[in-house]
Amino acid sequence: MDGDTTKMKISQMLEILNEIAPFETQESWDNSGLIIGSADFEFEKIYLSLDIDSRLIDNIEENSLLITHHPLIFKGLKEINYDKYPSNIVQKLISKNISLIAMHTNYDKAHLNQYVAEEILGYEVVEKDEFVCYFLVDDRFESFAKRVADSLKLPILKSVGKEKFIKKAAITTGSGGELIPYIKADCFLSGDIKYHQAYEAMENGLNLIEIGHFESEIFFAESLSKNLKKFDIQAIIANSKNPFTYKTLN
């Protein structure tokens, strides 16, 4: 499929995606899979994105398929109010006949964490434990932290700990603060670290680097695109924008 002229059914795409990252491996609270559309729907173009925003949908052609990392709908909606998120996005998708599939925790476990560790940071994963990938660093914390910040293009370096030799590190892209008590490494990389989670890590001697939710998972589309090419499927990377802005105030 070249992404432009050959039609394909959603059911066929779901079978391929299930080979890439089985949907049955998603967490019980997750909502990966077909969210909007029909298994019998035929589409011509595939777009890949971390999330969905209005600007993104405005630039997607009608009768297409959008595959995102984060599910637009996690829980049951109590109302469909077109003036509020996510109902406004649902309306836009349906009006343009755009189908939506999410590849979330199943893709995290199968590919994304390892992809960021190896393809973006440049380390070899030596161990995988569900959402956590471990890799050897053998470097001082300061130089390791700079490498991470440069590789992920972090706007600021937010960390816990210092002056420590990092032999082994672990990464969980997105939000992994709840995993801190179980990390068996010298340094943990993750996003959305809460204040008291940082305290816990500090007191337990675990160095942290806050790698941001958006900044660490923006590589989803790039990673999935490479996996789809193994099936001769071309997709358009059309990432959503980071909702946060960073400014230096004088």
Stockholm file with secondary structure:
# STOCKHOLM 1.0

chainA/1-250         MDGDTTKMKISQMLEILNEIAPFETQESWDNSGLIIGSADFEFEKIYLSLDIDSRLIDNIEENSLLITHHPLIFKGLKEINYDKYPSNIVQKLISKNISLIAMHTNYDKAHLNQYVAEEILGYEVVEKDEFVCYFLVDDRFESFAKRVADSLKLPILKSVGKEKFIKKAAITTGSGGELIPYIKADCFLSGDIKYHQAYEAMENGLNLIEIGHFESEIFFAESLSKNLKKFDIQAIIANSKNPFTYKTLN
#=GR chainA/1-250 SS CCSSSCCEEHHHHHHHHHHHSCGGGSCTTCCCEEEESCTTCEESCEEEESSCCHHHHHTSCSSCEEEESSCSCSSCCSCCCTTSTTHHHHHHHHHTTCEEEECCHHHIIIIIHHHIIIIISCCCEEEEETTEEEEEEEEEHHHHHHHHHHHHTCSSCEEECCSCEEEEEEEEEEECGGGGGGCCSSEEEEESCCHHHHHHHHHTTCEEEECCHHHHHTTHHHHHHHHHHTTTCCCEECCCCCSCCCCCCC
#=GC SS_cons         CCSSSCCEEHHHHHHHHHHHSCGGGSCTTCCCEEEESCTTCEESCEEEESSCCHHHHHTSCSSCEEEESSCSCSSCCSCCCTTSTTHHHHHHHHHTTCEEEECCHHHIIIIIHHHIIIIISCCCEEEEETTEEEEEEEEEHHHHHHHHHHHHTCSSCEEECCSCEEEEEEEEEEECGGGGGGCCSSEEEEESCCHHHHHHHHHTTCEEEECCHHHHHTTHHHHHHHHHHTTTCCCEECCCCCSCCCCCCC
//
